[in-house]
Amino acid sequence: MASTWSTVNGRERRTYQLTDSGRRALAGERAGWHEFRLTVGRFLDPGSPPVTPA
């Protein structure tokens, strides 16, 4: 994560931004949670059609 400081209305504000490695890590976490959600969904509602990724 990268950060920068700025002043807004006389108050200091720190803003964070994801780095490339952070984006890759987030994508991996999202994929894992998506797979988990699909697996749980199969048990909770076995008759529904599979969910496609957004």
C-alpha positions as CSV (number, residue, x, y, z in Angstrom):
1,M,0.0,0.0,0.0
2,A,1.2,3.5,-0.8
3,S,0.1,6.7,1.0
4,T,0.3,10.4,0.6
5,W,-0.5,13.4,2.9
6,S,-2.6,16.3,1.9
7,T,-4.3,19.3,3.6
8,V,-8.1,19.6,3.1
9,N,-10.0,22.4,4.8
10,G,-7.0,23.0,7.1
11,R,-6.9,19.4,8.2
12,E,-4.2,16.8,7.4
13,R,-5.5,13.8,5.5
14,R,-3.6,10.7,4.6
15,T,-4.8,8.9,1.4
16,Y,-3.9,5.2,0.7
17,Q,-3.6,3.6,-2.7
18,L,-3.2,-0.1,-3.6
19,T,0.2,-1.0,-5.2
20,D,0.4,-3.5,-8.0
21,S,1.3,-6.3,-5.5
22,G,-1.6,-5.3,-3.4
23,R,-4.0,-5.5,-6.4
24,R,-2.6,-9.0,-7.1
25,A,-3.1,-10.0,-3.5
26,L,-6.7,-8.6,-3.5
27,A,-7.5,-10.5,-6.7
28,G,-6.3,-13.7,-5.1
29,E,-8.4,-13.1,-2.0
30,R,-11.5,-12.3,-4.1
31,A,-11.1,-15.5,-6.1
32,G,-10.8,-17.5,-2.9
33,W,-14.0,-15.9,-1.4
34,H,-15.8,-16.4,-4.7
35,E,-15.0,-20.1,-4.7
36,F,-16.1,-20.3,-1.1
37,R,-19.4,-18.6,-1.9
38,L,-20.1,-20.9,-4.7
39,T,-19.4,-24.0,-2.6
40,V,-21.6,-22.8,0.3
41,G,-24.3,-21.9,-2.3
42,R,-24.4,-25.4,-3.7
43,F,-25.2,-26.7,-0.2
44,L,-27.8,-24.1,0.7
45,D,-29.7,-24.1,-2.6
46,P,-28.7,-27.2,-4.6
47,G,-31.5,-26.6,-7.2
48,S,-30.4,-23.1,-8.3
49,P,-28.2,-22.5,-11.4
50,P,-24.5,-21.8,-10.8
51,V,-23.4,-18.2,-10.3
52,T,-21.1,-16.8,-12.9
53,P,-18.3,-14.4,-11.8
54,A,-18.9,-10.7,-12.1
